[in-house]
């Protein structure tokens, strides 16, 4: 099959969750080569697009823009979106204002077409990421209007808001570009509210989560032991769901639980974290016990060796569709693990509501898998009193300022700490 100069990344809504073999191969090669987090970015972009399933026009606009943007990141700049600054967004705008001629098409075509000979779908060789105009059959110079440019960067800003909510990145360079662009005097674009990003379960709410999953795992271990260890691992190690789910180029395995031969300390190794950087997270004693219990349930030795390649979270039954149809012993993807977690959150909220904690139940239902990471960080800082530098290292934050955002104090706590402050620490000595 002939491939266009830029590979379209996202199928239509009916097939977007299944993916495309040619696209998967392209993303895998990027992940194993020059951009280790290309697979993570692709998964997040796919998730964001799928959320537009009830708005076809929005889906098409977002799909078009994200395809062009990721082409520029992956093929032109060779940078992760998490690395970009306002200056790189300016470079991207310049690229879109004057794209290579071979990337300009002059009529709309489908991004993917079906090969009648193989009965498979692949990129349409006639598709191009930019669309120009003809006048009397003559190709006109490509022009990016102000309205098209604002829409383009606004969509990128929305994408970055999505990535920040998933804790993939810590800034929104597209929003910064908009606020400092020639459009800023016409309309001020509001930056994302960081407090919304850092939302976490309260102690009471989290207690309901743990109690619920422990109860279910005891009653139906074949179904819920996986849920139980998944939730405890994410909470204790502040994991992003992308760090423990399978995708192109990455399959989490038991060998990532590692013991330091000199100190005897156990940690969970993440080879591809945010921005493609690896990190190791120290395991608590209770989490190590949970790992042992989970492995005993799976019929394994108490603790893994580094060479162990068994997937951490495997399917209960064979896949019925997608890349791994018929496969049982394979890692679960982001959506499957997210569904597992969401089911526990909803069941826990039901219990809280039954016990009379109506507002807590409402708050819990608005939470997602990602809030578990925030909860683990917040509880360790504010309840367990772990040093900020330790939490920063385990969370993989680039700056301790990011970690400091999780510090929470009430007025009562502030009063208690301030009430006894002396004016003279050496009073009475002289």
N, C-alpha and C positions, 0 to 999 in steps of 0.2 A: 504494500500500500504506500502511495506517495504521501509524504508528510509535508505540511505547510511550513514556511520558515519560522513561524511561532506556533507552538503546540497549544491548542485550546485545552484548558485544564478541567472544566466542569461540564458534565453531561447535563441534559435537561432534568427537570424536577423528578420525573418518573424514575430516572436511572442514576441520579447524582450520588445516592448512598451506596450504590454498587461499585462505582468507579469504572475506569476504562483501562484495559491491559496496557495500552501504549502509554497512557498518562502515568500509570503506576510504575512502569519501568523507568520512565523519565525522572519521576520523583525519587525513586530508589537510587538511581545513579547519582543524582544530586546529593542525596543524603549520605551515601557512601563515599562521595568525593569531596567537592568543594564547599558544600553547605550542609553541615550535619543536622541542622534543624529544619531543613526544607520539608520533611515529612510532617513535622509538628505544625508548621505554618499552613500547609496544604489541608491538614485535618481541621484546623480552626476556621479556615476560609470556607471549607465545605459545610461545616456546622452553621456558620453564619448565614450562608446562602440557603440552607435548608430551612432556617427559621423564617425565610421569606416565602414559604410555600403557599401562603394564603394571599399573596400579593404578586401576581405574575409579572406585572410591569416592573416592580421593584426588584424582583429576582433577576430579570433580564439586565436591568441597569447595573446592579451590583455584580453580576457574573461577568459582564463585559469589562467593567472597570478593574475588578480584582484580577482577571486574567492578564490584562495589560500591565498592571502594577507588578504582579508577581513575575511576569516575563522580564520586566526591567530589573527587578531585584535579583532574580536567579541568573539571567543570561547576560545582562549588560553591566550592572553595578557589581554583581557577584557579592551581594551582601544580604544578611538577614534583615527583615523589617525592624527587628529589635535594635539594630545597630544604627538605623537612620536618624539623622538630625534634620533640622529645618533646611540646612544647606543641601542635603541630599534630596529633599523634597523639591527644592528649587531646580536641581539638576533633572529630576524626573519631569517637572513641568516643562522645562526646556526641551526635553526629549519628545514629549507629547506634542509640543507646539511645532516641532520640525522633525517628524519621524522619518526613518529611512524609507526611501521610495518603494522598496520591495515589500514593505509592510502595509502599504496603502492599497485597499481595494476600492472598487467603484460601484459595487452593488452588494446588497445584503444576501448572504448565503448562510445556511445552517453550519454550526460549528462542527458537528459530527454527522457523518453519513454512514449508511449501512453498505457493506460490501456484499453484493449478491452472491458472489462465488463462495465466500467463506461464512456467510450469514453472521458476520461480526461487525461491530460498530467501531469506527476509527475517525481520527481528525479529517476534516474536509480539506483537501489540498488547495481548494479555491478560497478558503477563508483567510481573512487578514484582520489584524486587531484594530486598524484604523480605516475609516471609510471616507473617501473623498467624493467630489462631485464632478459631473460632466456637464458641459454646456454645448449644445449642438453637436454632441458626440465627441467633444474635445475635453480632455482631462484638465481640470482647473487646479491651480496651486492649492495645497492643503491648508485650511485655515481652522484654527481652534478658537471658537468664539469665547467671549468672557463668560457667558452663561454656561457653556459646556465645561469650561475650565473650573468654574465655581462648583458645579455639580460633581465633577471628577474628584476634586480635592475634598469636598464635603463627604463623599462616599468613603474616601480613604480615612477621613477623620472618624466616621462611624465604625470602620473596620478596626481602627486603633482603639476606640472605646471598647469594642468587643474583646480585643486582645488584652487590654488592661484589666477588664473584668475577669479574664481567664488567667491573669497574672503572668502572661507571656512577656509583657514589656511594662516599663515604668513611666513612659512618656508618650505624648501624642504629637509627633512632629508635624503631621498634616494640619492639626488644629493651630499649632504655633505659626505655621506658614500663613494660614488664613488670617489670623489675627494681626499679622504684620504685613499683609499684602495690600495692594492698592484697593482691595474690596473692603478693608476693615472699617473705613469711614462710613460705609453704607450700612453695614450690619455687623454688630459685634457678635462673634460666635462664642458661646459659653463653653468653658472647659468642663470636663467631666468632674463630678463631685467625688473626691477621693474617699469620703466617708462611706459612700455607697459601695465602693469597691472593697472596703475592709470589713464588711458586715460579717458577723460571726454569731454562732449559737451561744446563748447564755449558759451558765453552769447547769441550771435546771433543764433547759432544752436539750443540752448535750447528754445529760444523765438519762433522759428519756430515749435518746438515740441508742446509747450503749445498752441500756436495760432491755430495750426492744429487740435488738439484734442478738443479744446473748440468749434471750428467751427463745427466739425463733430457731437459733442454731442448736439449742438443746432439744427442742421439740422435733425439728425437721433438719437434722444435720446434712442430709444429702442435698438439700436445697440451699440452706442458709449458712453453712460453714464458710463458704466462699465470701458471702456478703460480710460476715463477721470479721474475717481477717482483712478484707479490703478496706473497710471503714477504719479499723484500728491502725492499719498501716498508714493510710492517708493522714489521719489525725496526728499520730505520733511522729511521723517524718515530714510533715508539712508538704505532702506530695501534690503536685499538679496531676490531674487525671491523665494527661498526655504522657507522663513519666512512667506510668505503670500499665499502659495499654499498647496493643500491637498496632503498627502502621507500617507503611512502606519503609524498609530499611531498619526497622527496630522491632525487636520482640523480647520483652522483659523475661528473664529466666531466674531460676532459683539461685544460680551461682553469683548473682549480684548481692546476695547476703554474704558478707565476707568477715572473717575474723583476722585481726592483725596478729601475726604470729609472735610478735615481740610483746605486745601489751595484753593480748587476749580479748581486746575490745571488738565488739561486733558492730558493723555498720552496713548500710544499704547503699550500694554504689549505683549512681545514675550516670551512664556514659554520655547521654545527650540531654542536657538540660536547656534552660532558656539561653538563647544565643549560641547554642551548640557547645556550651561549656560543660564539662563533667563536674560532678560533685559527689561527696559521700556524706551520709547523714548517720549520726550515731544512734544506735538502737537502745531504747530503755530496757530495763530488766523485764518489765511487764510485756513489752512488745516481743522480746525474745522468747518469753514463755508462750505468747500467742502464736508465734511462728512455729514453735515445737508442736503445739496442739494441732495447728492446721496441717502440718506435715504428717503427724500421726494419723489424722483423719484420711489423708491421701495415701496412707500406707507406705510412707517414706521414713528414712532415718530421721532422728530428732532434728539434726541440723545439717544444712547442705555443705557441699564442697564447692570450691571456686569453679571447678570443671563441670558442675551440674548444669545441664541445658534444658531441663524440664520447665515449661512455661509456668509462671506463677499463678495465673488465673486461667483455667481452661474451661471449655464448654461442657455443659452437662449433656448435650446431645449434638449430633453432627450438624454442621451448617447446611442450610437448605438452598442458599444462593450466595452469589458473590465469588470472590477469588478462592475461597476455601470450601467450596461445596463438598459435603460428604466427610469433611475432616472433623474429628473429635478433639484430638490432642493438640490443640492450637490455642494460642493466646487470644483473649477477647480484646475487641477494639474499644475506642472511646465511648461510642454510643451504647454499647452493651453494658459496660461497667457503669456508665452514668445511669442507665435504667435500673440497674441493681441498687445503686445508692438512693436514687429517687424513691424507689418502692419502700425502702426502710424509713426514709424521712417522712413519707406520707403515713405509714403505719404508726410511727412514733407520734406524729401530730394527732392522729385519731385517738391514741391513748391519752395524750395530754388534754385533749378536748373532753374526753370522757371523765377525766379527773377534775374538771372544772377550770383548767387553765386555758380559757378560750383565746385570749390574746396571744399567748405563747404558741398555741396551735396555729393561729393565723400567720404569725411570724415564721414559724417553721415551714409551713407550706410554700412560702416565698423563697426558701433557701434552695441551693443546688449543691451538687457535689463539690464545686469549687469553694464554697463557704467552709468546708471542713478544713482546708488548708489554713484559711484565716483563723478559724477557731483554734487549731493547734498552736499557731504562733501566738495569738492573743492570750490563751490560757497559760502558755509557758512563761510569757513575760509578766502578766498581771497577777497570776495565781501561783504558779510554781516558782516565780522569781528567778528564772534563769537569766544569766547575764546577756545583755543585748548582743555582745560580740559572738557568743556561742549560738544564739538563735539566728543571727545574721548568716553565719557560716552554714548552718544546717538548712536554712531557708533558701540559700543561694542568692541573697540580695546583693546587688553591686555596691550599694551604699548603706551604711548604718542608719542614714537618715530615713530610708525606706522602712527599716525595721522599727525605728522610733515611732512611726505613725501608729503602731499597734499599742502604744502606751495609753492606757485609759485610767482616769482617776475621777472619782465622784467628788461632789462638793464636801460631803461628810469626811471622806478620806483626806482631802486637802486641808480641811479644818483641823482634823486630828493631828496631822503632821506639822501644821503651822502653829497650833495653840501653844505648844511648849517651847517655842524657839526663844533662846536667850538673846539679850542685846549685847552682853559681855561674857564671853566664854571663860574669862579669867577672873570673874567677879569674886571678891573675897580673898583672893590670893595675896593681893598687895594691900 
